[in-house]
Amino acid sequence: MFRSLTWRLALLSALWVAFGLLVAGWLVLGIASDQLLRGLDTRVVGLLDRVAGAAATGSDGRPRLERPLSEPDLEQPFSGTYWQMATAGGARASSRSLWDARLPGFDAEAGPGPRLRDVAGPRGEALRLGERAVVPPDGGAPLLVQVALARGGVDAELRRLRWLIGLGFGLLGLGLVAGTILQVVWGLRPLRQARQAVAELRAGEREGDLAAAAAPSEIAPLLEEIDALVMQNRATVERARAHLGNLAHALKTPLAVQRAALDATPPDLVVLRAEVQAMERLVQHHLGRARAAALSNTHATGALPLAVGEDIARALRRLPAGRDLTIAVTGDARARVAVDPQDLAEMVGNLMENACQWARSRIALTVAREGAMVRLLIEDDGPGLPEEERERVLARGVRLDEAAPGSGLGLAIARELVELHGGRLALEAGAAGGLRVRLELPAR
């Protein structure tokens, strides 16, 4: 369950909502309780001031009220509203509501100002008591004045308030959690639909185009990338099938010729040798095209043409065809192309090897960045190539000089690789009279 993104989000949201509501409820309850208790204390202090204002000492030395108080509850026994006065000598006076009971003893720390505290009153009821020392106007001995109000009503109101706040915030929390879960479930619905669509695509029940549905903008790019990946894989498979079919079709004729040559008496070895060479060229060509098609979109970091060119130049200098040649590699060392390094090595290697076969003394590779493309120029000082032959020589298997070594596939494979990677290849007249190959590839 906890591996589900929906449940994780729902649980985290529920915990956060519960914590927030708990804090909010605690604050609201604290504020409301404080207001109720402040209201009770205000009533206690008000009654204490009225009793203190009417307090006096009689001729017999006992405390009394000079004037009656307009509080009917003070006349009802055990009504929850009481007053009591005492002198330092122990003489007492109290309201009729106390009947024969007494309030707790006077706090010796109480000064002129009112002191408030909770005490137990008659019959064990909870009281809020206020007390203070009062000097009568006639200058007699100080009087110790106490008043008390029952806090049962306030406590009941607090319990009711706690219940209402708990119920209200609980229902609010359940609503918020339910709403959050519904929001998460509904919000993640497009992901479940995308998963279902991918499953249908894998099962062959769907032709693709996952992004055609009205997907949210957050996952639409993901579906588009999946569509692109599926189309790329399908294209790779189709190209592989096409190459396999082409190879099988191209091998039919050489195989038939070889069978006929073997049936001859004696076997025609010259024909057999020629057909084997033809089959070798066909296999090399189609394998090169298949590998290029498979790798054309797999480059991750790209390649540095200047570094690749320098590696190829070092290898060519060790070969017989390149020992007597000057092979120069110059240009932008930081230019990078969006091509697989192996493909780039095959392109540049075929072109530079072809230049070595025709050059008299020198070949040169130049690398330069031009906007969104990287330009590679491979030039030799050989006999060059007539303009009308430049396009024809790029065709598969075309060799202008049958006496020269090779299969006639190098330029064709290089051109196909360049086009698979979105580049361009052209043959031009070189500055030294030889052939110049212009190779342009997308920069990375």
Residue pairs with C-beta under 8 A, 6 or more apart in sequence:
1 7
2 8
2 11
5 188
5 191
6 184
6 185
6 188
9 184
9 188
10 177
10 180
10 181
10 184
10 185
13 177
13 180
13 181
13 184
14 177
14 180
14 181
17 173
17 176
17 177
17 180
18 173
18 177
21 169
21 172
21 173
21 176
22 169
24 169
25 165
25 166
25 169
28 165
29 161
29 162
29 165
32 158
32 161
32 165
33 158
33 161
36 154
36 157
36 158
36 161
37 154
39 154
40 128
40 149
40 151
40 154
41 116
41 128
41 130
43 149
44 114
44 116
44 128
44 129
44 130
44 147
44 148
44 149
45 114
45 116
45 130
47 71
47 81
47 83
47 130
47 147
47 149
48 114
48 130
48 131
48 132
48 145
48 146
48 147
50 69
51 65
51 69
51 83
51 85
51 145
51 147
52 132
52 134
52 145
54 65
54 66
54 67
54 69
55 63
55 64
55 65
55 66
55 85
55 134
55 136
55 143
55 145
56 63
56 64
56 65
56 66
56 136
56 137
56 138
56 140
57 63
57 64
57 87
57 136
57 138
57 140
57 141
57 143
58 64
61 87
61 89
61 91
62 87
62 91
62 92
62 93
63 85
63 86
63 87
63 91
63 92
63 93
63 143
64 85
64 93
65 93
69 83
71 81
73 79
73 80
73 81
73 97
74 81
74 82
74 83
74 95
74 96
74 97
75 95
75 96
75 97
76 96
76 97
77 96
77 97
77 99
78 97
78 98
78 99
78 101
78 122
78 123
79 97
80 97
80 121
80 125
80 127
80 149
80 150
80 152
81 95
81 97
81 148
81 149
81 150
82 94
82 95
82 97
82 98
82 103
82 121
82 127
82 147
82 148
82 149
83 94
83 95
83 145
83 146
83 147
83 148
84 92
84 93
84 94
84 95
84 98
84 102
84 103
84 145
84 146
84 147
85 92
85 93
85 94
85 143
85 144
85 145
85 146
86 92
86 93
86 106
86 143
86 144
87 141
87 142
87 143
87 144
88 141
88 142
88 144
89 141
92 102
94 102
94 103
98 122
99 122
101 121
101 122
103 119
103 121
103 127
103 129
103 146
103 148
104 119
104 120
104 129
106 131
106 144
106 146
107 115
107 117
107 131
109 115
110 131
110 132
110 133
110 144
111 132
111 133
112 132
112 133
113 132
114 130
114 131
114 132
115 130
115 131
115 132
116 128
116 129
116 130
117 128
117 129
118 126
118 127
118 128
118 129
118 151
119 127
119 129
119 148
120 126
120 127
121 127
121 148
121 150
125 150
125 152
126 150
126 151
126 152
126 155
127 148
127 149
127 150
127 151
128 148
128 149
128 150
128 151
128 154
129 146
129 147
129 148
130 146
130 147
130 148
131 144
131 145
131 146
131 147
132 145
133 142
133 143
133 144
133 145
134 142
134 143
134 144
134 145
135 142
135 143
136 142
136 143
190 215
190 216
190 219
191 219
193 213
193 215
194 210
194 215
194 219
194 222
194 223
197 206
197 210
197 213
197 223
198 210
198 226
200 206
201 207
201 208
201 210
201 230
208 227
208 230
208 231
209 227
210 223
210 224
210 226
210 227
211 220
211 223
211 224
211 227
213 223
215 223
232 297
236 293
236 294
236 297
239 290
239 293
239 294
240 290
240 293
240 294
243 286
243 289
243 290
243 293
244 286
244 290
246 286
247 282
247 283
247 286
250 282
250 286
251 279
251 282
254 275
254 276
254 278
254 279
254 282
255 279
257 271
257 275
258 271
258 272
258 275
258 276
261 267
261 268
261 269
261 271
261 272
261 275
262 272
277 407
280 407
281 397
281 407
281 408
281 409
284 407
284 409
285 396
285 397
285 407
285 409
285 412
285 413
288 346
288 409
288 413
288 416
288 417
289 413
289 416
292 343
292 346
292 413
292 416
292 417
292 420
293 420
295 340
295 342
295 343
296 340
296 343
296 417
296 420
296 421
298 340
299 338
299 339
299 340
299 341
299 343
299 444
301 444
302 336
302 337
302 338
302 339
302 444
303 336
303 337
303 339
303 340
303 341
303 344
303 345
304 333
304 334
304 335
304 336
305 331
305 335
305 337
305 344
305 348
305 367
305 374
305 376
305 441
306 329
306 330
306 331
306 332
306 333
306 335
306 367
307 333
308 341
308 344
308 345
308 348
309 329
309 348
309 352
309 365
309 367
309 376
310 329
311 345
312 345
312 348
312 349
312 352
313 327
313 329
313 352
313 365
316 322
316 325
316 327
316 352
316 353
316 356
317 323
317 325
317 327
319 356
321 353
321 356
321 357
322 356
324 361
325 356
325 359
325 361
325 362
325 363
326 361
326 362
326 363
327 352
327 356
327 362
327 363
327 364
327 365
328 362
328 363
328 364
328 365
329 364
329 365
329 367
330 364
330 365
330 366
330 367
331 365
331 366
331 367
331 368
332 367
332 368
332 369
332 374
333 367
335 367
335 368
335 369
335 374
335 443
336 374
336 443
336 444
337 344
337 374
337 421
337 441
337 442
337 443
337 444
338 421
338 422
338 441
338 442
338 443
338 444
339 347
339 421
339 423
339 441
339 442
343 417
343 421
344 441
346 413
346 414
346 417
347 414
347 417
347 418
347 439
348 365
348 376
348 378
348 439
350 410
350 411
350 413
350 414
351 378
351 410
351 411
351 414
351 437
351 439
352 363
352 365
352 378
353 410
354 406
354 410
354 411
355 363
355 378
355 379
355 380
355 382
355 434
355 435
355 437
356 363
356 380
357 404
357 405
357 406
358 380
358 382
358 383
358 434
358 435
359 380
359 381
359 382
359 434
360 380
360 381
360 382
360 434
361 381
362 380
362 381
362 432
363 378
363 379
363 380
363 381
364 377
364 378
364 379
364 380
365 376
365 377
365 378
366 375
366 376
366 377
366 379
367 374
367 375
367 376
368 374
368 375
368 377
369 375
369 443
370 440
371 443
372 442
372 443
373 423
373 440
373 441
373 442
373 443
374 440
374 441
374 442
374 443
375 438
375 439
375 440
376 438
376 439
376 440
376 441
377 436
377 437
377 438
377 439
378 436
378 437
378 439
379 430
379 431
379 432
379 434
379 435
379 436
379 437
380 430
380 432
380 434
380 435
380 436
381 430
381 432
381 433
381 434
382 434
382 435
383 433
383 434
384 429
384 430
384 433
384 434
384 435
385 393
385 400
385 427
385 435
387 429
389 400
390 426
390 427
390 428
391 427
392 398
393 400
393 411
393 427
394 411
394 412
394 415
394 425
394 427
395 412
396 408
396 409
396 412
397 407
397 408
397 409
397 412
398 408
398 412
399 406
399 407
399 408
414 425
414 439
415 425
418 424
418 425
418 439
418 441
419 425
421 441
421 442
422 441
422 442
423 439
423 440
423 441
423 442
424 438
424 439
424 440
425 437
425 438
425 439
425 440
426 437
426 438
427 435
427 436
427 437
427 438
428 435
428 436
428 437
428 438
429 435
429 436
430 436
